[in-house]
Each structure stands twice: as structure tokens, then as C-alpha cells.
């Protein structure tokens, strides 16, 4: 079942009883929630049926200074990444038009409050999300939990995106010269430093 939120008119996945649980949206920090909303708008504007990992990466890099700072090549490489992502509808990325992103990643299971413990991300399949994007959101939430945080933040999502070698976001990272494995290692090193301080 889907409900419309009065403030935005956007729909949210609901549990079998029709009640909106915390779902993954309740486990996102304020900045990351804005990134998710922006990725949904971007997918809609692009005429895509689903939010994919490239939509998430594009919006994350535009909105989160910590995500941009994690890119080893600094501002020039971030600009290159954003250039590739901006060309999605007219150049690079056209091959994705009308197709569903499925990198083979399986969405992580994240129990919701009040869902009877079914453990499905967002109360079931995330409508309007590619399997890879849903897996990245689950990975971001799991990473936040591993560092002892109740809400996922931009670096959590960046690490989850870069950790799926078959997703569109990593394809763009590679194209722009970013080593996704080194990016994940750097973000994981940052996580270890955070948890020991």
C-alpha cells in the first residue's frame, strides 16, 4: 500500500496494515533524506521509472560536502564526475534509458518499527527504486549501524554505492578515474577513526 505525504504529495511505502513505519526514511540523517528526495526528483525529471545508483550519486555529490571531500582527486575530479552525471540524458548514460538497473546486489534487510519484524526494507520491495539503489540504501543504513549511529549519512551512502562494482554509480566513478575500491577503503578507514574517538 502507498500513502501520499501531505507536505510533498510524494508516496511512501507502507506496511501490510497501511501504517507508515520508520522504514529506511526514518533511518536517514537530514542531509541524506534531502539527497534521497533530490534523487527521486531527478529520476522523475529524467523520465526514468526508477531511482538508480547514478541518481543517488549525482544528488549526493551536489548536496553533501563530505561526499565531495572523500573523492581523492578533489574538486577537479568531482567536477568531472558531475559532468558525466549531468550528461545522462544527452550523452553518457543514454544506454541506460528505459532499462532497469540490476547489478545483482540484494537489498539489505532492515527491520522497521511496527512492521511485525518482517525485516524488509521499506515494508517490501521499494517501489520506484532499482534493486541496486535499494541495496545501496540498505548498505548505508547497515554501515551507520556498524559505526553506532542511528541514522545514515552521506559518507555511508557513498561507501555503499562504491562497494557495488556492478552498479551504474561505480561505472560513472570508473569513467571519471575514481578507484571505487580505494574510495571504500578510505571511507572505511574514516569510519574506524570515528568509532575509536
Secondary structure, 3 states (H helix, E strand, C coil): CEEECCCCCCEEECCCCCCCCCCCHHHECHHHHHHHHHHHHHHHHHCCCCECHHHHHHHHHHHCHHHHHHCCCHHHHHHHHHHHHHCCCCCCCHHHCCCCCCCCCCCCCCCCCCCCCCCCHHHCCCCCECHHHHHHHHHHHHHHHHCCCCCECHHHHHHHHHCCCCCHHHHHHHHCCCCHHHHHHHHHHHHHHHHHC
